[in-house]
Amino acid sequence: MNLDTLYQEVILDHYKNPLNKKLSTTFDAQVHHINPSCGDEITLNLSAADGSITSITWDGVGCSISQASVSIASDLLAGKTFADAQAITDQFVDLMQSKGKKVGDEAILEDAVALAGVSQYPARIKCALLGWMAVKDAAIQAQSK
Ligand code: ZN
């Protein structure tokens, strides 16, 4: 199995069995982000305590890349400090802007490296970034409370 096939399976698995796709009843920040160019839409709840993200839950509709990406982000960034979550998000944004030249650091980005190939398709980058920007927005709101 080559890497592309493996990555496609990781994305498809997150799309079919999304993590944390059930909005929590309590939260410190709620955001709604849309990607009109594709029709992707998510609502995301974030809870925080002592400088860390304690939970990220979401609901949404859209293409497999957008939904898989928010599933990955919700799993990866929950439990991290705000600073660590921001650093990881910066790495993911950098990967998405690499035009296919970077593969991503799996030790940091974990399943998100499966989205590396998306950086070759400018029209799909917003799909991949949607969930991450929602977490970033929610984290800023939670910190300013
Ligand atoms: Zn999309």
Backbone and ligand atoms as CSV (ligand in chain L), in Angstrom:
chain,resi,resn,atom,element,x,y,z
A,1,MET,N,N,0.857,-1.205,0.000
A,1,MET,CA,C,0.000,0.000,0.000
A,1,MET,C,C,0.888,1.248,0.000
A,2,ASN,N,N,0.664,2.126,-0.954
A,2,ASN,CA,C,1.505,3.325,-0.954
A,2,ASN,C,C,0.924,4.392,-0.022
A,3,LEU,N,N,1.719,5.445,0.177
A,3,LEU,CA,C,1.365,6.463,1.158
A,3,LEU,C,C,0.053,7.175,0.801
A,4,ASP,N,N,-0.154,7.454,-0.492
A,4,ASP,CA,C,-1.383,8.144,-0.905
A,4,ASP,C,C,-2.623,7.329,-0.552
A,5,THR,N,N,-2.537,6.027,-0.800
A,5,THR,CA,C,-3.669,5.148,-0.500
A,5,THR,C,C,-3.927,5.123,0.998
A,6,LEU,N,N,-2.834,5.015,1.763
A,6,LEU,CA,C,-2.946,4.996,3.216
A,6,LEU,C,C,-3.584,6.287,3.715
A,7,TYR,N,N,-3.121,7.422,3.192
A,7,TYR,CA,C,-3.650,8.722,3.605
A,7,TYR,C,C,-5.126,8.857,3.248
A,8,GLN,N,N,-5.488,8.348,2.053
A,8,GLN,CA,C,-6.905,8.410,1.657
A,8,GLN,C,C,-7.757,7.614,2.630
A,9,GLU,N,N,-7.224,6.494,3.104
A,9,GLU,CA,C,-7.982,5.677,4.056
A,9,GLU,C,C,-8.127,6.378,5.399
A,10,VAL,N,N,-7.077,7.080,5.825
A,10,VAL,CA,C,-7.152,7.828,7.090
A,10,VAL,C,C,-8.246,8.891,6.991
A,11,ILE,N,N,-8.268,9.618,5.858
A,11,ILE,CA,C,-9.261,10.679,5.654
A,11,ILE,C,C,-10.673,10.081,5.601
A,12,LEU,N,N,-10.815,9.009,4.853
A,12,LEU,CA,C,-12.122,8.369,4.704
A,12,LEU,C,C,-12.621,7.817,6.034
A,13,ASP,N,N,-11.702,7.287,6.837
A,13,ASP,CA,C,-12.078,6.727,8.134
A,13,ASP,C,C,-12.596,7.831,9.065
A,14,HIS,N,N,-11.905,8.986,9.070
A,14,HIS,CA,C,-12.379,10.110,9.891
A,14,HIS,C,C,-13.717,10.631,9.378
A,15,TYR,N,N,-13.900,10.589,8.046
A,15,TYR,CA,C,-15.160,11.073,7.457
A,15,TYR,C,C,-16.318,10.152,7.835
A,16,LYS,N,N,-16.075,8.853,7.777
A,16,LYS,CA,C,-17.138,7.880,8.069
A,16,LYS,C,C,-17.379,7.708,9.558
A,17,ASN,N,N,-16.310,7.815,10.355
A,17,ASN,CA,C,-16.405,7.636,11.811
A,17,ASN,C,C,-15.803,8.850,12.512
A,18,PRO,N,N,-16.443,10.003,12.353
A,18,PRO,CA,C,-15.854,11.243,12.881
A,18,PRO,C,C,-15.755,11.248,14.409
A,19,LEU,N,N,-14.663,11.794,14.903
A,19,LEU,CA,C,-14.428,11.891,16.341
A,19,LEU,C,C,-15.047,13.180,16.889
A,20,ASN,N,N,-15.644,13.064,18.075
A,20,ASN,CA,C,-16.177,14.233,18.802
A,20,ASN,C,C,-17.310,14.951,18.067
A,21,LYS,N,N,-17.978,14.231,17.143
A,21,LYS,CA,C,-19.067,14.860,16.382
A,21,LYS,C,C,-20.389,14.722,17.142
A,22,LYS,N,N,-20.463,15.455,18.240
A,22,LYS,CA,C,-21.687,15.516,19.036
A,22,LYS,C,C,-21.521,16.728,19.929
A,23,LEU,N,N,-22.277,17.780,19.637
A,23,LEU,CA,C,-22.093,19.032,20.368
A,23,LEU,C,C,-22.355,18.852,21.858
A,24,SER,N,N,-21.403,19.313,22.673
A,24,SER,CA,C,-21.559,19.250,24.122
A,24,SER,C,C,-22.645,20.236,24.557
A,25,THR,N,N,-23.268,19.952,25.698
A,25,THR,CA,C,-24.322,20.852,26.179
A,25,THR,C,C,-23.715,22.048,26.906
A,26,THR,N,N,-22.509,21.894,27.430
A,26,THR,CA,C,-21.834,23.022,28.069
A,26,THR,C,C,-20.559,23.330,27.294
A,27,PHE,N,N,-20.184,24.600,27.291
A,27,PHE,CA,C,-18.978,25.018,26.568
A,27,PHE,C,C,-18.600,26.430,26.987
A,28,ASP,N,N,-17.346,26.805,26.731
A,28,ASP,CA,C,-16.891,28.162,27.019
A,28,ASP,C,C,-16.962,29.058,25.786
A,29,ALA,N,N,-16.953,28.436,24.628
A,29,ALA,CA,C,-17.069,29.216,23.387
A,29,ALA,C,C,-17.729,28.352,22.330
A,30,GLN,N,N,-18.604,28.988,21.545
A,30,GLN,CA,C,-19.221,28.287,20.418
A,30,GLN,C,C,-19.025,29.133,19.164
A,31,VAL,N,N,-18.580,28.503,18.103
A,31,VAL,CA,C,-18.374,29.230,16.844
A,31,VAL,C,C,-19.055,28.462,15.707
A,32,HIS,N,N,-19.393,29.223,14.669
A,32,HIS,CA,C,-19.992,28.634,13.471
A,32,HIS,C,C,-19.160,29.116,12.292
A,33,HIS,N,N,-18.536,28.208,11.596
A,33,HIS,CA,C,-17.696,28.602,10.462
A,33,HIS,C,C,-18.207,27.944,9.185
A,34,ILE,N,N,-18.169,28.711,8.104
A,34,ILE,CA,C,-18.598,28.168,6.812
A,34,ILE,C,C,-17.523,28.394,5.748
A,35,ASN,N,N,-17.546,27.522,4.769
A,35,ASN,CA,C,-16.656,27.659,3.618
A,35,ASN,C,C,-17.558,27.696,2.379
A,36,PRO,N,N,-18.019,28.906,2.020
A,36,PRO,CA,C,-19.036,29.030,0.975
A,36,PRO,C,C,-18.598,28.442,-0.377
A,37,SER,N,N,-17.303,28.476,-0.655
A,37,SER,CA,C,-16.848,28.011,-1.972
A,37,SER,C,C,-17.095,26.522,-2.167
A,38,CYS,N,N,-17.266,25.792,-1.055
A,38,CYS,CA,C,-17.490,24.342,-1.163
A,38,CYS,C,C,-18.823,23.924,-0.550
A,39,GLY,N,N,-19.365,24.771,0.354
A,39,GLY,CA,C,-20.603,24.411,1.046
A,39,GLY,C,C,-20.364,23.700,2.366
A,40,ASP,N,N,-19.136,23.764,2.868
A,40,ASP,CA,C,-18.814,23.140,4.159
A,40,ASP,C,C,-19.285,24.052,5.289
A,41,GLU,N,N,-19.760,23.429,6.360
A,41,GLU,CA,C,-20.328,24.197,7.461
A,41,GLU,C,C,-20.114,23.441,8.766
A,42,ILE,N,N,-19.602,24.115,9.795
A,42,ILE,CA,C,-19.461,23.452,11.095
A,42,ILE,C,C,-19.826,24.393,12.239
A,43,THR,N,N,-20.377,23.790,13.279
A,43,THR,CA,C,-20.557,24.455,14.564
A,43,THR,C,C,-19.631,23.730,15.527
A,44,LEU,N,N,-18.908,24.484,16.335
A,44,LEU,CA,C,-17.901,23.865,17.193
A,44,LEU,C,C,-17.961,24.460,18.600
A,45,ASN,N,N,-17.978,23.570,19.589
A,45,ASN,CA,C,-17.971,23.971,20.998
A,45,ASN,C,C,-16.610,23.658,21.609
A,46,LEU,N,N,-16.097,24.614,22.377
A,46,LEU,CA,C,-14.799,24.411,23.027
A,46,LEU,C,C,-14.927,24.724,24.513
A,47,SER,N,N,-14.392,23.832,25.331
A,47,SER,CA,C,-14.313,24.072,26.768
A,47,SER,C,C,-12.853,24.170,27.162
A,48,ALA,N,N,-12.593,24.984,28.173
A,48,ALA,CA,C,-11.209,25.200,28.592
A,48,ALA,C,C,-11.128,25.333,30.104
A,49,ALA,N,N,-9.940,25.013,30.628
A,49,ALA,CA,C,-9.670,25.203,32.052
A,49,ALA,C,C,-8.167,25.304,32.262
A,50,ASP,N,N,-7.750,26.226,33.112
A,50,ASP,CA,C,-6.338,26.366,33.481
A,50,ASP,C,C,-5.405,26.462,32.267
A,51,GLY,N,N,-5.803,27.226,31.265
A,51,GLY,CA,C,-4.913,27.450,30.120
A,51,GLY,C,C,-4.865,26.331,29.116
A,52,SER,N,N,-5.743,25.327,29.298
A,52,SER,CA,C,-5.764,24.205,28.354
A,52,SER,C,C,-7.157,24.012,27.769
A,53,ILE,N,N,-7.177,23.448,26.566
A,53,ILE,CA,C,-8.447,23.080,25.949
A,53,ILE,C,C,-8.853,21.726,26.530
A,54,THR,N,N,-10.006,21.678,27.184
A,54,THR,CA,C,-10.411,20.421,27.822
A,54,THR,C,C,-11.322,19.591,26.922
A,55,SER,N,N,-12.058,20.249,26.026
A,55,SER,CA,C,-12.904,19.479,25.129
A,55,SER,C,C,-13.260,20.268,23.879
A,56,ILE,N,N,-13.328,19.549,22.754
A,56,ILE,CA,C,-13.757,20.142,21.487
A,56,ILE,C,C,-14.803,19.201,20.904
A,57,THR,N,N,-16.025,19.709,20.726
A,57,THR,CA,C,-17.065,18.914,20.076
A,57,THR,C,C,-17.620,19.734,18.917
A,58,TRP,N,N,-18.236,19.051,17.970
A,58,TRP,CA,C,-18.670,19.782,16.775
A,58,TRP,C,C,-19.790,19.027,16.071
A,59,ASP,N,N,-20.422,19.732,15.140
A,59,ASP,CA,C,-21.377,19.109,14.234
A,59,ASP,C,C,-21.216,19.836,12.912
A,60,GLY,N,N,-21.484,19.154,11.837
A,60,GLY,CA,C,-21.300,19.835,10.572
A,60,GLY,C,C,-21.665,18.995,9.373
A,61,VAL,N,N,-21.642,19.676,8.227
A,61,VAL,CA,C,-21.870,19.016,6.944
A,61,VAL,C,C,-20.826,19.538,5.967
A,62,GLY,N,N,-20.537,18.740,4.952
A,62,GLY,CA,C,-19.591,19.206,3.944
A,62,GLY,C,C,-18.819,18.066,3.326
A,63,CYS,N,N,-17.806,18.429,2.577
A,63,CYS,CA,C,-17.011,17.446,1.844
A,63,CYS,C,C,-16.178,16.595,2.804
A,64,SER,N,N,-15.676,15.484,2.301
A,64,SER,CA,C,-14.910,14.558,3.136
A,64,SER,C,C,-13.673,15.219,3.731
A,65,ILE,N,N,-13.021,16.100,2.986
A,65,ILE,CA,C,-11.800,16.746,3.498
A,65,ILE,C,C,-12.127,17.651,4.683
A,66,SER,N,N,-13.178,18.460,4.557
A,66,SER,CA,C,-13.521,19.381,5.646
A,66,SER,C,C,-13.947,18.616,6.898
A,67,GLN,N,N,-14.749,17.578,6.717
A,67,GLN,CA,C,-15.279,16.852,7.871
A,67,GLN,C,C,-14.196,15.990,8.519
A,68,ALA,N,N,-13.342,15.383,7.712
A,68,ALA,CA,C,-12.230,14.597,8.258
A,68,ALA,C,C,-11.262,15.512,8.994
A,69,SER,N,N,-11.027,16.689,8.449
A,69,SER,CA,C,-10.052,17.601,9.037
A,69,SER,C,C,-10.511,18.117,10.398
A,70,VAL,N,N,-11.804,18.426,10.545
A,70,VAL,CA,C,-12.280,18.896,11.850
A,70,VAL,C,C,-12.287,17.744,12.853
A,71,SER,N,N,-12.555,16.533,12.375
A,71,SER,CA,C,-12.468,15.357,13.252
A,71,SER,C,C,-11.045,15.210,13.788
A,72,ILE,N,N,-10.076,15.328,12.900
A,72,ILE,CA,C,-8.657,15.205,13.280
A,72,ILE,C,C,-8.269,16.329,14.247
A,73,ALA,N,N,-8.651,17.557,13.922
A,73,ALA,CA,C,-8.289,18.707,14.760
A,73,ALA,C,C,-8.919,18.585,16.155
A,74,SER,N,N,-10.175,18.131,16.212
A,74,SER,CA,C,-10.866,18.045,17.505
A,74,SER,C,C,-10.206,17.013,18.411
A,75,ASP,N,N,-9.658,15.974,17.793
A,75,ASP,CA,C,-8.986,14.925,18.560
A,75,ASP,C,C,-7.586,15.364,18.987
A,76,LEU,N,N,-6.881,15.970,18.041
A,76,LEU,CA,C,-5.479,16.339,18.268
A,76,LEU,C,C,-5.318,17.514,19.234
A,77,LEU,N,N,-6.200,18.507,19.137
A,77,LEU,CA,C,-5.997,19.748,19.894
A,77,LEU,C,C,-6.634,19.732,21.285
A,78,ALA,N,N,-7.592,18.835,21.522
A,78,ALA,CA,C,-8.181,18.737,22.855
A,78,ALA,C,C,-7.139,18.171,23.812
A,79,GLY,N,N,-7.063,18.750,25.006
A,79,GLY,CA,C,-6.076,18.309,25.988
A,79,GLY,C,C,-4.774,19.089,25.917
A,80,LYS,N,N,-4.633,19.903,24.870
A,80,LYS,CA,C,-3.414,20.713,24.726
A,80,LYS,C,C,-3.596,22.071,25.407
A,81,THR,N,N,-2.470,22.688,25.783
A,81,THR,CA,C,-2.547,24.067,26.264
A,81,THR,C,C,-2.892,24.950,25.064
A,82,PHE,N,N,-3.394,26.150,25.328
A,82,PHE,CA,C,-3.698,27.078,24.235
A,82,PHE,C,C,-2.447,27.324,23.386
A,83,ALA,N,N,-1.301,27.468,24.041
A,83,ALA,CA,C,-0.056,27.752,23.320
A,83,ALA,C,C,0.341,26.585,22.425
A,84,ASP,N,N,0.234,25.365,22.952
A,84,ASP,CA,C,0.586,24.188,22.147
A,84,ASP,C,C,-0.385,24.016,20.979
A,85,ALA,N,N,-1.676,24.227,21.248
A,85,ALA,CA,C,-2.682,24.096,20.192
A,85,ALA,C,C,-2.406,25.097,19.076
A,86,GLN,N,N,-2.005,26.311,19.470
A,86,GLN,CA,C,-1.694,27.333,18.469
A,86,GLN,C,C,-0.454,26.933,17.657
A,87,ALA,N,N,0.557,26.398,18.332
A,87,ALA,CA,C,1.790,25.992,17.639
A,87,ALA,C,C,1.511,24.861,16.649
A,88,ILE,N,N,0.665,23.910,17.054
A,88,ILE,CA,C,0.317,22.790,16.171
A,88,ILE,C,C,-0.495,23.317,14.977
A,89,THR,N,N,-1.438,24.219,15.255
A,89,THR,CA,C,-2.243,24.803,14.174
A,89,THR,C,C,-1.353,25.555,13.186
A,90,ASP,N,N,-0.365,26.296,13.709
A,90,ASP,CA,C,0.565,27.017,12.827
A,90,ASP,C,C,1.303,26.055,11.903
A,91,GLN,N,N,1.699,24.900,12.446
A,91,GLN,CA,C,2.389,23.895,11.625
A,91,GLN,C,C,1.470,23.352,10.539
A,92,PHE,N,N,0.189,23.156,10.900
A,92,PHE,CA,C,-0.761,22.632,9.920
A,92,PHE,C,C,-1.011,23.663,8.811
A,93,VAL,N,N,-1.140,24.934,9.193
A,93,VAL,CA,C,-1.338,26.000,8.201
A,93,VAL,C,C,-0.125,26.061,7.275
A,94,ASP,N,N,1.060,25.955,7.852
A,94,ASP,CA,C,2.294,25.971,7.068
A,94,ASP,C,C,2.311,24.804,6.063
A,95,LEU,N,N,1.866,23.639,6.532
A,95,LEU,CA,C,1.791,22.453,5.655
A,95,LEU,C,C,0.805,22.710,4.513
A,96,MET,N,N,-0.344,23.301,4.830
A,96,MET,CA,C,-1.373,23.556,3.813
A,96,MET,C,C,-0.915,24.591,2.785
A,97,GLN,N,N,0.023,25.458,3.206
A,97,GLN,CA,C,0.509,26.493,2.293
A,97,GLN,C,C,1.763,26.053,1.542
A,98,SER,N,N,2.140,24.782,1.685
A,98,SER,CA,C,3.422,24.324,1.124
A,98,SER,C,C,3.346,23.905,-0.340
A,99,LYS,N,N,2.157,23.960,-0.927
A,99,LYS,CA,C,1.996,23.596,-2.347
A,99,LYS,C,C,2.536,22.204,-2.659
A,100,GLY,N,N,2.365,21.298,-1.729
A,100,GLY,CA,C,2.791,19.919,-1.951
A,100,GLY,C,C,4.256,19.654,-1.675
A,101,LYS,N,N,4.991,20.674,-1.192
A,101,LYS,CA,C,6.437,20.515,-0.980
A,101,LYS,C,C,6.793,19.944,0.391
A,102,LYS,N,N,5.852,19.981,1.333
A,102,LYS,CA,C,6.136,19.451,2.670
A,102,LYS,C,C,5.258,18.245,2.965
A,103,VAL,N,N,5.744,17.380,3.827
A,103,VAL,CA,C,4.979,16.180,4.186
A,103,VAL,C,C,4.396,16.274,5.599
A,104,GLY,N,N,4.896,17.217,6.401
A,104,GLY,CA,C,4.383,17.387,7.756
A,104,GLY,C,C,5.094,16.469,8.738
A,105,ASP,N,N,5.179,16.913,9.988
A,105,ASP,CA,C,5.832,16.154,11.049
A,105,ASP,C,C,4.773,15.312,11.767
A,106,GLU,N,N,4.820,14.005,11.517
A,106,GLU,CA,C,3.783,13.132,12.068
A,106,GLU,C,C,3.801,13.090,13.595
A,107,ALA,N,N,4.982,13.340,14.199
A,107,ALA,CA,C,5.087,13.327,15.661
A,107,ALA,C,C,4.254,14.450,16.272
A,108,ILE,N,N,4.078,15.527,15.502
A,108,ILE,CA,C,3.307,16.680,15.992
A,108,ILE,C,C,1.891,16.681,15.425
A,109,LEU,N,N,1.785,16.437,14.140
A,109,LEU,CA,C,0.484,16.580,13.467
A,109,LEU,C,C,-0.343,15.288,13.447
A,110,GLU,N,N,0.292,14.160,13.778
A,110,GLU,CA,C,-0.402,12.863,13.816
A,110,GLU,C,C,-1.225,12.639,12.535
A,111,ASP,N,N,-2.516,12.314,12.655
A,111,ASP,CA,C,-3.329,11.995,11.473
A,111,ASP,C,C,-3.420,13.149,10.473
A,112,ALA,N,N,-3.171,14.360,10.928
A,112,ALA,CA,C,-3.300,15.520,10.042
A,112,ALA,C,C,-2.304,15.476,8.879
A,113,VAL,N,N,-1.218,14.728,9.001
A,113,VAL,CA,C,-0.277,14.624,7.872
A,113,VAL,C,C,-0.949,13.956,6.671
A,114,ALA,N,N,-2.034,13.216,6.927
A,114,ALA,CA,C,-2.764,12.575,5.830
A,114,ALA,C,C,-3.371,13.604,4.877
A,115,LEU,N,N,-3.483,14.855,5.363
A,115,LEU,CA,C,-4.072,15.918,4.538
A,115,LEU,C,C,-3.016,16.679,3.735
A,116,ALA,N,N,-1.748,16.274,3.858
A,116,ALA,CA,C,-0.648,16.996,3.201
A,116,ALA,C,C,-0.907,17.195,1.707
A,117,GLY,N,N,-1.449,16.173,1.051
A,117,GLY,CA,C,-1.674,16.241,-0.393
A,117,GLY,C,C,-2.638,17.338,-0.804
A,118,VAL,N,N,-3.503,17.762,0.139
A,118,VAL,CA,C,-4.491,18.809,-0.148
A,118,VAL,C,C,-3.793,20.116,-0.540
A,119,SER,N,N,-2.565,20.321,-0.027
A,119,SER,CA,C,-1.864,21.588,-0.286
A,119,SER,C,C,-1.554,21.800,-1.766
A,120,GLN,N,N,-1.704,20.745,-2.568
A,120,GLN,CA,C,-1.492,20.870,-4.015
A,120,GLN,C,C,-2.735,21.381,-4.736
A,121,TYR,N,N,-3.849,21.459,-3.998
A,121,TYR,CA,C,-5.111,21.858,-4.619
A,121,TYR,C,C,-5.673,23.098,-3.931
A,122,PRO,N,N,-5.308,24.295,-4.433
A,122,PRO,CA,C,-5.680,25.545,-3.760
A,122,PRO,C,C,-7.162,25.631,-3.408
A,123,ALA,N,N,-8.039,25.096,-4.244
A,123,ALA,CA,C,-9.479,25.195,-3.991
A,123,ALA,C,C,-9.906,24.394,-2.773
A,124,ARG,N,N,-9.095,23.395,-2.384
A,124,ARG,CA,C,-9.492,22.532,-1.266
A,124,ARG,C,C,-8.833,22.910,0.059
A,125,ILE,N,N,-7.868,23.834,0.014
A,125,ILE,CA,C,-7.141,24.180,1.242
A,125,ILE,C,C,-8.096,24.754,2.298
A,126,LYS,N,N,-9.061,25.566,1.852
A,126,LYS,CA,C,-10.036,26.138,2.796
A,126,LYS,C,C,-10.876,25.043,3.455
A,127,CYS,N,N,-11.133,23.970,2.710
A,127,CYS,CA,C,-11.876,22.833,3.274
A,127,CYS,C,C,-11.087,22.253,4.440
A,128,ALA,N,N,-9.788,22.041,4.207
A,128,ALA,CA,C,-8.939,21.424,5.225
A,128,ALA,C,C,-8.733,22.338,6.424
A,129,LEU,N,N,-8.713,23.649,6.193
A,129,LEU,CA,C,-8.432,24.592,7.283
A,129,LEU,C,C,-9.665,24.969,8.103
A,130,LEU,N,N,-10.848,24.687,7.580
A,130,LEU,CA,C,-12.094,25.142,8.227
A,130,LEU,C,C,-12.152,24.802,9.723
A,131,GLY,N,N,-11.967,23.534,10.058
A,131,GLY,CA,C,-12.068,23.097,11.450
A,131,GLY,C,C,-10.994,23.705,12.331
A,132,TRP,N,N,-9.799,23.844,11.769
A,132,TRP,CA,C,-8.668,24.383,12.528
A,132,TRP,C,C,-8.879,25.855,12.850
A,133,MET,N,N,-9.433,26.588,11.871
A,133,MET,CA,C,-9.703,28.009,12.106
A,133,MET,C,C,-10.854,28.178,13.105
A,134,ALA,N,N,-11.782,27.234,13.102
A,134,ALA,CA,C,-12.878,27.273,14.075
A,134,ALA,C,C,-12.333,27.058,15.481
A,135,VAL,N,N,-11.420,26.103,15.638
A,135,VAL,CA,C,-10.802,25.861,16.955
A,135,VAL,C,C,-10.032,27.099,17.397
A,136,LYS,N,N,-9.277,27.688,16.462
A,136,LYS,CA,C,-8.483,28.877,16.784
A,136,LYS,C,C,-9.381,30.016,17.262
A,137,ASP,N,N,-10.472,30.249,16.528
A,137,ASP,CA,C,-11.432,31.290,16.862
A,137,ASP,C,C,-12.059,31.025,18.245
A,138,ALA,N,N,-12.480,29.776,18.468
A,138,ALA,CA,C,-13.115,29.409,19.732
A,138,ALA,C,C,-12.113,29.546,20.885
A,139,ALA,N,N,-10.856,29.199,20.643
A,139,ALA,CA,C,-9.824,29.295,21.688
A,139,ALA,C,C,-9.604,30.755,22.086
A,140,ILE,N,N,-9.605,31.632,21.098
A,140,ILE,CA,C,-9.430,33.067,21.391
A,140,ILE,C,C,-10.592,33.571,22.232
A,141,GLN,N,N,-11.815,33.167,21.850
A,141,GLN,CA,C,-12.993,33.579,22.613
A,141,GLN,C,C,-12.970,33.021,24.043
A,142,ALA,N,N,-12.570,31.761,24.181
A,142,ALA,CA,C,-12.542,31.131,25.507
A,142,ALA,C,C,-11.505,31.806,26.403
A,143,GLN,N,N,-10.387,32.219,25.794
A,143,GLN,CA,C,-9.315,32.862,26.579
A,143,GLN,C,C,-9.675,34.258,27.004
A,144,SER,N,N,-10.546,34.912,26.256
A,144,SER,CA,C,-10.868,36.306,26.555
A,144,SER,C,C,-12.059,36.421,27.516
A,145,LYS,N,N,-12.567,35.278,27.951
A,145,LYS,CA,C,-13.699,35.303,28.890
A,145,LYS,C,C,-13.273,35.731,30.293
L,1,ZN,ZN,ZN,-15.003,21.278,1.177
